[in-house]
């Protein structure tokens, strides 16, 4: 799953996100979803989330639990 559909993302899910400062390089940061910040049902660059450690970015990959 690519993280563009809000319905696919739930708090507690393990995901890889790209942080704002890493958008040029595409470096991924792995973590657990705490909050979903995007209100729309889809987003072409990925749904924006806050991880449990407070980092905010757009979901690029959803990891199987």
C-alpha positions as CSV (number, residue, x, y, z in Angstrom):
1,X,0.0,0.0,0.0
2,X,1.3,3.5,-0.9
3,X,-0.3,5.7,1.8
4,X,-2.4,7.8,-0.5
5,X,-5.8,6.6,0.9
6,X,-6.8,7.8,4.3
7,X,-8.9,4.7,4.9
8,X,-5.8,2.5,4.8
9,X,-4.1,4.4,7.7
10,X,-5.1,3.9,11.3
11,X,-3.4,5.0,14.6
12,X,-1.0,2.3,15.8
13,X,0.0,1.3,12.2
14,X,3.7,0.9,11.3
15,X,4.6,3.2,8.4
16,X,7.5,4.9,6.6
17,X,7.1,8.6,6.1
18,X,9.1,11.3,4.3
19,X,9.7,14.3,6.5
20,X,9.5,17.9,5.1
21,X,13.3,18.3,5.2
22,X,13.8,14.9,3.5
23,X,11.5,15.6,0.5
24,X,14.4,16.4,-1.8
25,X,16.3,13.2,-0.9
26,X,13.3,10.9,-0.4
27,X,14.8,9.6,2.9
28,X,12.2,7.5,4.8
29,X,11.6,7.6,8.5
30,X,9.9,4.6,10.1
31,X,7.5,4.8,13.0
32,X,4.0,4.2,14.5
33,X,1.1,6.5,13.5
34,X,-0.3,8.6,16.4
35,X,-2.5,11.1,14.6
36,X,-3.8,11.5,11.0
37,X,-3.4,15.1,10.0
38,X,-4.9,15.0,6.4
39,X,-8.6,15.6,6.3
40,X,-9.3,14.6,2.7
41,X,-9.9,10.9,1.8
42,X,-6.9,10.8,-0.6
43,X,-3.7,12.8,-1.3
44,X,-1.4,12.4,-4.3
45,X,1.8,12.8,-2.1
46,X,0.6,10.7,0.8
47,X,-1.5,11.2,3.8
48,X,0.1,13.5,6.4
49,X,0.5,11.9,9.9
50,X,2.2,12.5,13.2
51,X,4.2,9.6,14.6
52,X,4.3,8.6,18.3
53,X,7.7,10.4,18.6
54,X,6.2,13.6,17.3
55,X,7.6,13.7,13.8
56,X,5.3,14.8,11.0
57,X,5.4,13.6,7.4
58,X,3.6,12.0,4.5
59,X,3.1,8.3,4.4
60,X,5.1,6.5,1.6
61,X,4.8,2.9,2.8
62,X,2.5,0.9,5.1
63,X,4.2,-2.0,6.7
64,X,2.4,-5.3,7.4
65,X,1.8,-5.8,11.1
